[in-house]
Amino acid sequence: MTVTSVYKIQTHEQLKAIADPLRTKMLMNLVKQEYTGQQLAEMLGITRNNIYFHLKELEKHQVIHVVRKEEKNGIVQKYYRAVASRFIPEDHLLPSMDLIETSRQVFMETVEVTRTKVERAPAESFALDSSNLDQRKNIAATYQLQASEKNFHNFVEEFKLLLDKHFTKHEKYDEHEKSVKQEKNQNNGINEGNKDQNCKQDERKQHAKQTEETQEQKSYYLSLIAFQDDSEDIAIQ
């Protein structure tokens, strides 16, 4: 089951389920990729019993689901994933201060993750290079801008297109999508041995091209935060 773009929260119980600060962190990670309870417990530094309690609550309220199971050493491990990349409440639940603060926490967590990434990045990530002044290797900038809501929406959609045009997904974030595609092909009865020979050759050429491009690629971390803000600009201190 793939991750949809938007999931509408329909009940107050669902709203309360994701308003918990720890569950917000869990949900943010499960939006990106699938994890077991053990993996989440290690990432967030909490006990497995605690993490499994919160996973059950999120699953009960249908904001996460089990995408696959894997047996290791006789123990079946469940891999969880968020059902959507965004969660929006139905109109009858608005206004919701709980959800507003949850949304604010998501932004703050994004800032903290970015801060940690900057602190732990290797020195060469920030090394200056005068050999090619026109070619950027990193960027850090803030802007105070004005736009209509429609133009902001268009910017976000065009930004997504730019990401798809110039970047490829990190392998670990693409594993689930690949497995879903393979499972779908199997369910549709696609047999690799029955494919046309020319089709196989085209696939091998495409794979070779992708492999060559991958070898030239470098890993980038990109963080984007944007929101409506009418307050005065804050100077860097």
Backbone bond lengths (Angstrom), bond angles and torsions (degrees), N, CA, C in turn:
res aa  C-N    CA-C-N  psi(-1)  N-CA   C-N-CA  omega(-1)  CA-C   N-CA-C  phi
1 M - - - 1.461 - - 1.520 109.11 -
2 T 1.312 117.21 124.84 1.458 120.88 -175.91 1.523 111.48 -85.18
3 V 1.313 115.09 163.65 1.454 121.34 179.09 1.523 108.90 -83.05
4 T 1.336 116.65 125.18 1.453 120.30 177.18 1.520 109.39 -82.11
5 S 1.329 116.68 167.53 1.454 119.55 -176.91 1.533 112.03 -76.34
6 V 1.342 116.39 -40.92 1.466 120.18 -176.21 1.531 110.09 -137.12
7 Y 1.327 115.25 136.52 1.461 120.91 173.98 1.522 108.15 -121.32
8 K 1.326 117.00 129.33 1.464 120.68 -179.53 1.523 110.81 -90.31
9 I 1.317 115.38 121.68 1.462 121.55 176.88 1.527 108.26 -75.82
10 Q 1.328 115.98 126.50 1.460 119.87 -170.47 1.522 114.21 -107.88
11 T 1.328 118.01 -18.99 1.464 120.32 -175.96 1.525 111.44 -129.49
12 H 1.343 114.56 159.39 1.467 120.27 176.38 1.534 110.28 -65.36
13 E 1.349 116.37 -32.05 1.467 120.11 179.33 1.530 110.94 -63.73
14 Q 1.326 116.50 -41.97 1.465 120.03 176.66 1.520 110.92 -63.27
15 L 1.323 114.96 -39.51 1.457 120.52 -179.51 1.521 110.91 -61.93
16 K 1.336 115.88 -44.57 1.459 120.40 179.59 1.527 111.13 -67.46
17 A 1.333 115.99 -33.03 1.467 120.18 -178.01 1.521 112.38 -62.84
18 I 1.324 117.28 -36.81 1.473 119.70 -178.18 1.524 112.34 -95.53
19 A 1.345 117.00 -6.01 1.469 120.13 -178.73 1.523 112.00 -78.54
20 D 1.328 117.45 -17.95 1.458 120.96 178.26 1.530 109.90 -63.53
21 P 1.338 118.74 130.78 1.477 121.40 -176.44 1.526 114.06 -56.01
22 L 1.347 117.68 -41.64 1.457 120.56 -179.82 1.528 110.26 -66.89
23 R 1.314 116.45 -42.41 1.467 119.60 179.96 1.521 111.11 -66.49
24 T 1.322 116.73 -30.69 1.467 119.56 175.73 1.524 110.21 -62.54
25 K 1.347 116.70 -43.44 1.466 120.44 177.72 1.525 110.60 -63.09
26 M 1.329 116.14 -43.53 1.458 120.52 179.59 1.523 110.61 -60.99
27 L 1.319 115.60 -44.34 1.465 120.84 -177.92 1.527 111.24 -65.44
28 M 1.328 116.72 -38.69 1.465 120.39 177.98 1.524 111.22 -60.05
29 N 1.333 116.34 -40.64 1.467 120.05 178.49 1.521 111.59 -71.07
30 L 1.326 116.62 -38.01 1.461 120.44 -178.00 1.524 112.36 -75.45
31 V 1.324 117.76 -16.03 1.460 120.98 171.64 1.525 109.46 -69.59
32 K 1.327 116.09 -38.05 1.469 121.26 -176.69 1.519 111.94 -72.32
33 Q 1.343 116.59 -46.72 1.456 120.02 -176.93 1.525 109.89 -162.29
34 E 1.317 115.44 174.96 1.461 121.18 -179.14 1.519 110.83 -83.07
35 Y 1.338 116.50 146.18 1.460 122.18 177.60 1.518 109.42 -143.30
36 T 1.333 115.32 154.09 1.458 120.35 168.76 1.525 108.27 -87.19
37 G 1.330 115.72 167.33 1.459 119.30 176.27 1.510 111.35 -61.71
38 Q 1.340 116.57 -39.06 1.460 121.53 178.97 1.522 110.92 -60.67
39 Q 1.318 117.06 -44.91 1.468 121.21 -179.48 1.527 111.03 -63.40
40 L 1.325 116.92 -42.31 1.465 120.51 178.87 1.523 111.04 -65.78
41 A 1.329 116.83 -40.11 1.463 120.55 179.61 1.529 110.74 -60.90
42 E 1.340 116.68 -42.40 1.461 120.69 179.22 1.523 111.54 -68.27
43 M 1.331 117.19 -39.68 1.467 121.29 179.78 1.514 112.16 -64.27
44 L 1.332 115.84 -42.90 1.465 120.72 -173.40 1.523 112.98 -95.06
45 G 1.326 116.78 -4.00 1.460 120.26 175.78 1.512 114.54 68.25
46 I 1.339 116.86 40.17 1.470 120.66 178.41 1.528 108.50 -130.61
47 T 1.329 116.41 167.78 1.461 121.27 -176.36 1.531 110.77 -71.30
48 R 1.340 115.28 155.80 1.462 120.14 178.81 1.527 111.45 -64.82
49 N 1.350 116.13 -38.94 1.464 118.82 178.92 1.519 111.14 -58.97
50 N 1.336 115.37 -41.69 1.466 120.09 -179.85 1.526 110.64 -65.75
51 I 1.324 116.52 -45.07 1.460 120.06 -177.17 1.519 110.94 -66.10
52 Y 1.335 117.32 -38.92 1.467 119.72 -179.05 1.525 111.72 -69.01
53 F 1.321 116.55 -31.76 1.469 119.47 175.35 1.529 110.45 -61.50
54 H 1.329 115.83 -46.65 1.459 120.13 -178.34 1.531 111.58 -70.77
55 L 1.333 117.53 -34.36 1.465 120.27 176.01 1.525 110.71 -62.74
56 K 1.332 116.82 -42.02 1.461 120.70 178.54 1.522 110.95 -62.26
57 E 1.338 116.72 -39.79 1.462 120.20 179.69 1.532 110.86 -66.03
58 L 1.329 116.33 -43.63 1.468 119.83 178.92 1.520 111.62 -65.97
59 E 1.331 115.51 -38.49 1.473 119.13 178.64 1.526 110.82 -69.42
60 K 1.314 116.28 -39.43 1.469 120.65 179.54 1.520 111.31 -60.34
61 H 1.330 115.95 -34.82 1.458 120.25 -179.06 1.533 112.65 -94.94
62 Q 1.338 115.08 12.98 1.470 122.76 168.23 1.528 114.54 63.34
63 V 1.327 117.23 30.98 1.471 119.93 175.19 1.525 111.34 -101.86
64 I 1.344 116.60 -13.53 1.458 121.65 170.00 1.521 107.76 -134.23
65 H 1.322 116.61 164.16 1.460 120.75 176.21 1.525 109.64 -150.19
66 V 1.325 115.51 163.92 1.459 121.87 176.83 1.523 107.90 -82.92
67 V 1.337 117.42 122.01 1.466 120.66 -177.71 1.529 111.85 -96.64
68 R 1.335 116.49 -23.90 1.465 119.08 175.78 1.528 109.47 -166.17
69 K 1.336 114.24 163.25 1.459 121.14 177.66 1.528 108.93 -125.74
70 E 1.326 115.63 145.77 1.466 120.63 -177.46 1.517 109.30 -140.40
71 E 1.318 116.41 130.37 1.466 120.41 -178.97 1.524 110.50 -94.97
72 K 1.331 115.93 126.49 1.456 122.05 177.03 1.513 109.11 -133.12
73 N 1.334 115.47 122.15 1.464 121.42 179.75 1.527 111.90 53.96
74 G 1.324 115.52 39.45 1.453 120.62 177.90 1.516 114.63 79.84
75 I 1.343 117.57 1.33 1.472 121.84 179.86 1.516 109.33 -110.34
76 V 1.326 115.73 127.53 1.462 120.54 179.56 1.531 109.21 -85.66
77 Q 1.336 116.02 119.94 1.459 121.18 178.48 1.525 109.98 -102.42
78 K 1.319 115.51 133.58 1.461 121.16 178.30 1.525 110.03 -97.27
79 Y 1.309 116.26 134.55 1.455 122.24 175.80 1.530 108.74 -103.53
80 Y 1.330 115.39 123.22 1.462 121.28 -176.72 1.525 111.02 -102.81
81 R 1.330 115.33 153.17 1.461 120.87 175.94 1.526 108.05 -148.31
82 A 1.315 116.85 148.02 1.465 120.97 174.92 1.523 108.99 -66.84
83 V 1.320 117.03 147.96 1.469 120.47 -178.60 1.520 111.74 -79.23
84 A 1.342 117.12 -13.27 1.465 120.78 -178.68 1.514 109.70 -153.55
85 S 1.328 115.97 165.25 1.457 120.22 176.60 1.522 111.73 -91.21
86 R 1.347 116.06 -16.91 1.477 120.76 177.12 1.522 108.95 -138.68
87 F 1.343 115.00 147.07 1.464 120.91 179.91 1.525 108.65 -125.44
88 I 1.332 115.73 121.17 1.464 121.58 -176.80 1.525 109.22 -126.41
89 P 1.338 118.59 131.96 1.469 120.35 -178.51 1.526 112.53 -77.13
90 E 1.321 115.06 151.69 1.466 120.90 172.01 1.532 108.68 -64.10
91 D 1.330 115.92 157.27 1.472 120.94 -175.41 1.523 112.98 -57.99
92 H 1.346 117.15 -34.93 1.465 118.96 -176.21 1.527 112.88 -70.17
93 L 1.355 117.00 -11.26 1.467 120.67 178.32 1.521 112.23 -92.93
94 L 1.323 116.51 -5.12 1.465 121.18 -177.10 1.521 111.07 -94.79
95 P 1.341 118.93 152.07 1.477 125.22 -8.12 1.522 111.01 -76.60
96 S 1.310 116.58 151.64 1.463 121.26 -179.21 1.522 109.14 -130.29
97 M 1.337 116.14 108.96 1.458 120.08 178.38 1.524 110.77 -66.79
98 D 1.351 116.78 -32.45 1.465 119.81 177.57 1.518 110.86 -58.98
99 L 1.334 115.62 -45.88 1.462 119.54 -177.69 1.527 111.53 -70.88
100 I 1.344 115.94 -34.54 1.470 119.47 177.43 1.524 109.95 -61.43
101 E 1.324 116.81 -45.42 1.461 120.12 -179.71 1.525 111.52 -70.34
102 T 1.340 116.68 -32.41 1.465 119.90 174.90 1.518 110.30 -64.00
103 S 1.322 115.63 -43.17 1.460 120.53 178.39 1.524 110.49 -63.52
104 R 1.331 116.90 -41.83 1.467 120.55 177.18 1.533 110.16 -60.79
105 Q 1.338 116.75 -39.34 1.461 120.33 -179.86 1.527 110.84 -64.60
106 V 1.341 116.72 -37.75 1.469 120.33 177.95 1.528 110.16 -58.58
107 F 1.341 116.40 -42.51 1.461 120.82 178.67 1.529 110.44 -64.98
108 M 1.334 116.64 -43.81 1.459 120.22 -179.27 1.528 111.25 -65.24
109 E 1.341 116.55 -38.86 1.464 119.78 177.47 1.526 110.49 -64.06
110 T 1.329 116.56 -37.65 1.461 120.84 178.00 1.522 110.26 -62.62
111 V 1.332 116.36 -41.87 1.466 120.61 177.56 1.527 110.76 -63.16
112 E 1.328 117.20 -43.14 1.462 120.93 -178.19 1.528 111.62 -66.30
113 V 1.339 115.76 -40.43 1.465 119.38 177.79 1.527 110.02 -62.63
114 T 1.332 115.74 -42.46 1.466 120.24 179.48 1.524 110.65 -64.65
115 R 1.323 117.13 -41.79 1.468 120.92 177.30 1.531 110.22 -58.40
116 T 1.335 116.72 -45.50 1.457 121.31 -179.84 1.530 111.06 -63.32
117 K 1.343 115.78 -41.22 1.469 119.65 178.64 1.532 110.85 -62.37
118 V 1.325 117.13 -41.54 1.470 121.28 179.66 1.526 110.14 -64.59
119 E 1.321 116.48 -43.89 1.469 120.74 -178.09 1.530 112.15 -65.25
120 R 1.323 116.58 -32.91 1.469 120.38 -175.10 1.528 113.44 -97.14
121 A 1.313 117.40 -6.30 1.468 120.26 -178.75 1.526 110.22 -65.92
122 P 1.329 118.38 148.23 1.472 121.02 179.04 1.519 111.46 -66.74
123 A 1.329 116.25 158.11 1.468 122.00 -176.69 1.519 112.17 -58.06
124 E 1.341 117.24 -35.56 1.468 119.88 -177.39 1.533 112.77 -64.94
125 S 1.333 116.73 -17.14 1.466 119.10 177.56 1.526 111.68 -65.08
126 F 1.327 116.36 -25.13 1.460 120.78 -176.38 1.524 112.82 -118.76
127 A 1.327 116.68 7.85 1.463 120.78 -179.20 1.523 110.43 -67.43
128 L 1.320 116.49 136.78 1.471 121.77 179.17 1.522 109.83 -83.60
129 D 1.335 115.86 145.00 1.462 121.10 -177.81 1.524 108.51 -138.45
130 S 1.331 116.25 116.65 1.458 120.55 -177.81 1.528 112.74 -94.24
131 S 1.348 117.30 1.10 1.465 119.94 -176.83 1.521 111.95 -71.76
132 N 1.337 117.22 -28.29 1.465 120.83 179.55 1.523 108.44 -141.76
133 L 1.329 116.17 91.28 1.459 121.02 -174.39 1.524 112.84 -70.64
134 D 1.333 116.87 -20.89 1.470 120.19 -176.42 1.527 112.84 -87.45
135 Q 1.312 117.60 -8.39 1.467 120.16 -176.91 1.518 110.36 -108.08
136 R 1.343 116.04 116.52 1.469 120.84 -178.35 1.515 110.26 -85.13
137 K 1.333 116.74 143.24 1.454 121.05 174.49 1.526 111.65 -115.85
138 N 1.332 116.54 -8.68 1.459 120.71 174.92 1.531 108.42 -161.43
139 I 1.314 116.30 170.46 1.466 120.09 178.57 1.524 109.22 -156.84
140 A 1.329 115.64 141.38 1.459 122.12 173.46 1.519 106.73 -140.96
141 A 1.333 116.72 119.06 1.466 119.46 -175.20 1.518 110.37 -156.74
142 T 1.320 116.20 150.31 1.462 122.02 172.18 1.523 108.29 -128.32
143 Y 1.322 116.75 148.52 1.459 121.67 -177.40 1.527 110.00 -137.94
144 Q 1.324 115.60 144.24 1.457 121.92 171.20 1.521 106.12 -113.14
145 L 1.329 117.17 110.20 1.461 121.51 -170.42 1.522 111.23 -127.21
146 Q 1.323 114.87 169.52 1.458 121.30 174.73 1.520 109.25 -126.41
147 A 1.326 115.80 141.12 1.464 120.97 178.47 1.517 108.61 -165.57
148 S 1.318 116.50 158.80 1.459 120.68 173.57 1.529 108.41 -76.48
149 E 1.324 117.52 161.48 1.460 120.38 178.80 1.529 110.68 -61.15
150 K 1.322 116.52 -35.50 1.458 120.58 178.61 1.526 110.75 -64.54
151 N 1.330 116.89 -43.75 1.464 120.15 179.76 1.531 111.47 -67.31
152 F 1.325 116.12 -35.93 1.469 118.58 177.08 1.520 110.09 -63.94
153 H 1.327 116.57 -44.05 1.466 120.93 177.83 1.530 110.42 -59.58
154 N 1.327 116.67 -44.01 1.464 120.34 179.35 1.532 111.37 -62.30
155 F 1.345 115.24 -38.63 1.470 119.49 177.66 1.523 110.91 -60.18
156 V 1.347 116.38 -44.98 1.464 120.40 -179.05 1.527 110.59 -62.40
157 E 1.332 116.70 -42.92 1.464 120.06 179.93 1.527 111.34 -66.04
158 E 1.327 117.29 -40.36 1.462 120.82 178.41 1.529 110.95 -69.27
159 F 1.326 116.12 -33.46 1.468 120.40 176.70 1.529 110.37 -62.05
160 K 1.338 116.37 -41.70 1.459 120.38 177.70 1.522 110.81 -61.57
161 L 1.330 116.13 -40.53 1.467 120.23 179.17 1.529 111.09 -64.54
162 L 1.341 115.84 -38.74 1.463 119.78 177.67 1.530 111.68 -64.48
163 L 1.329 116.02 -38.61 1.461 119.49 177.16 1.525 110.29 -60.83
164 D 1.341 116.13 -45.95 1.463 120.37 -179.51 1.529 111.55 -65.53
165 K 1.332 116.27 -31.01 1.464 120.49 -177.45 1.520 112.16 -75.20
166 H 1.328 116.95 -41.34 1.465 120.37 -170.49 1.528 114.63 -106.93
167 F 1.331 117.91 -13.08 1.460 120.90 -177.43 1.527 110.82 -127.86
168 T 1.321 115.82 160.01 1.453 121.53 170.92 1.516 107.95 -118.93
169 K 1.322 116.56 151.43 1.454 120.25 -179.66 1.514 111.08 -63.87
170 H 1.321 114.41 142.91 1.461 119.28 173.85 1.523 108.26 -61.71
171 E 1.316 116.45 141.56 1.464 121.73 -173.64 1.516 112.42 -53.34
172 K 1.334 117.89 -42.21 1.469 119.59 -174.98 1.526 112.00 -69.83
173 Y 1.366 117.68 -24.65 1.443 120.11 178.19 1.529 111.72 -84.18
174 D 1.348 116.61 -11.73 1.456 120.72 -174.97 1.527 112.60 -103.99
175 E 1.339 117.09 -3.95 1.452 120.11 -174.85 1.521 111.88 -62.72
176 H 1.343 116.58 -44.17 1.463 119.47 -176.75 1.517 110.88 -65.58
177 E 1.346 117.09 -43.02 1.456 119.99 179.99 1.521 111.27 -61.06
178 K 1.347 116.83 -37.33 1.456 120.75 178.64 1.520 110.81 -65.54
179 S 1.350 116.31 -43.12 1.458 119.79 -178.63 1.512 111.37 -66.02
180 V 1.349 116.57 -37.29 1.458 120.64 178.14 1.522 110.40 -64.50
181 K 1.338 116.34 -41.80 1.464 120.73 179.68 1.520 110.65 -64.20
182 Q 1.348 117.06 -42.56 1.457 120.71 179.09 1.525 110.90 -63.62
183 E 1.343 116.56 -42.00 1.459 120.70 179.26 1.523 110.68 -64.15
184 K 1.341 116.50 -39.28 1.449 120.82 179.20 1.526 110.56 -63.87
185 N 1.322 116.07 -41.80 1.458 120.13 178.74 1.524 111.48 -63.25
186 Q 1.327 116.47 -39.73 1.456 120.57 178.82 1.520 110.65 -65.74
187 N 1.335 116.69 -41.28 1.459 120.60 179.41 1.517 111.92 -65.77
188 N 1.317 116.22 -28.69 1.465 120.43 178.98 1.530 111.96 -84.54
189 G 1.338 116.07 0.84 1.443 119.80 176.05 1.510 114.56 77.54
190 I 1.329 116.64 25.39 1.460 119.68 179.94 1.523 108.63 -78.61
191 N 1.308 117.15 122.53 1.455 122.60 -179.53 1.518 108.86 -111.23
192 E 1.332 115.28 122.12 1.461 119.55 -176.70 1.525 111.29 -59.06
193 G 1.347 116.01 -35.64 1.452 119.25 -177.62 1.509 114.04 -70.67
194 N 1.333 116.83 -18.19 1.461 120.18 -178.32 1.521 112.79 -95.23
195 K 1.335 116.84 0.46 1.461 119.11 -179.09 1.521 110.79 -70.73
196 D 1.282 115.02 150.24 1.455 120.65 177.27 1.524 110.30 -62.49
197 Q 1.342 117.13 141.14 1.464 121.47 -176.19 1.520 112.21 -59.66
198 N 1.326 117.12 -38.63 1.465 120.52 178.61 1.515 111.58 -64.23
199 C 1.320 115.90 -37.41 1.471 120.85 178.54 1.523 109.81 -63.70
200 K 1.348 116.19 -39.90 1.468 120.27 178.49 1.525 111.41 -63.35
201 Q 1.326 115.44 -41.64 1.466 119.66 179.96 1.524 110.66 -64.08
202 D 1.332 116.69 -41.51 1.467 120.34 177.77 1.517 110.68 -61.58
203 E 1.326 116.70 -39.95 1.462 120.66 -179.57 1.529 110.77 -66.11
204 R 1.360 116.82 -39.91 1.455 120.02 179.16 1.527 111.23 -65.20
205 K 1.341 116.10 -39.44 1.461 120.20 177.97 1.526 110.56 -64.68
206 Q 1.335 115.77 -43.18 1.461 120.12 179.90 1.521 110.63 -64.02
207 H 1.341 116.03 -40.21 1.463 120.34 179.33 1.527 110.95 -64.89
208 A 1.347 115.94 -41.60 1.460 120.19 179.02 1.524 111.23 -63.66
209 K 1.339 115.79 -39.33 1.470 120.47 178.54 1.520 110.64 -65.16
210 Q 1.337 116.52 -43.89 1.461 120.79 179.87 1.524 110.89 -64.58
211 T 1.341 116.63 -38.34 1.467 120.82 178.98 1.522 110.72 -63.57
212 E 1.338 116.51 -42.51 1.461 121.37 179.29 1.526 110.96 -63.75
213 E 1.351 116.02 -43.02 1.457 119.95 179.62 1.526 110.88 -66.10
214 T 1.342 116.64 -38.68 1.460 121.23 -179.24 1.524 111.38 -62.77
215 Q 1.332 116.41 -37.73 1.460 120.49 -179.79 1.520 111.90 -64.64
216 E 1.337 117.85 -25.55 1.457 121.92 -179.84 1.524 112.22 -89.41
217 Q 1.327 117.55 -11.54 1.454 121.02 -174.46 1.522 112.62 -79.76
218 K 1.320 114.83 151.26 1.455 122.46 172.70 1.524 107.97 -116.16
219 S 1.305 115.95 156.99 1.454 120.90 -178.95 1.528 110.15 -88.59
220 Y 1.327 116.44 129.62 1.468 122.24 179.57 1.528 109.67 -121.29
221 Y 1.320 114.60 145.58 1.465 120.11 171.89 1.515 107.73 -109.53
222 L 1.312 116.96 127.55 1.464 121.55 -178.24 1.520 109.14 -128.79
223 S 1.326 116.74 128.42 1.457 122.10 179.39 1.526 108.83 -123.56
224 L 1.316 116.78 126.80 1.465 120.83 -179.52 1.522 109.73 -122.92
225 I 1.330 116.05 126.08 1.462 121.59 175.94 1.521 108.10 -131.01
226 A 1.314 117.09 128.08 1.461 121.16 177.59 1.524 109.17 -149.16
227 F 1.335 116.84 137.78 1.465 121.40 -179.50 1.520 109.21 -160.07
228 Q 1.321 115.50 161.81 1.465 119.83 178.03 1.521 109.30 -71.60
229 D 1.325 115.45 132.19 1.462 120.00 -177.19 1.524 109.05 -151.83
230 D 1.310 116.39 111.09 1.475 121.05 -178.50 1.522 112.65 -97.01
231 S 1.331 117.22 1.51 1.459 120.06 -177.80 1.531 109.60 -76.18
232 E 1.320 114.97 166.65 1.455 120.43 -179.01 1.524 110.95 -68.25
233 D 1.314 115.58 152.22 1.461 120.31 178.93 1.523 110.27 -63.16
234 I 1.337 115.52 141.97 1.452 121.35 -178.97 1.525 108.86 -104.86
235 A 1.320 116.87 124.51 1.469 121.19 -178.65 1.528 110.00 -75.58
236 I 1.319 115.45 151.08 1.460 120.79 174.96 1.524 108.54 -73.98
237 Q 1.318 116.57 127.23 1.468 120.87 -177.00 1.514 111.17 -114.59
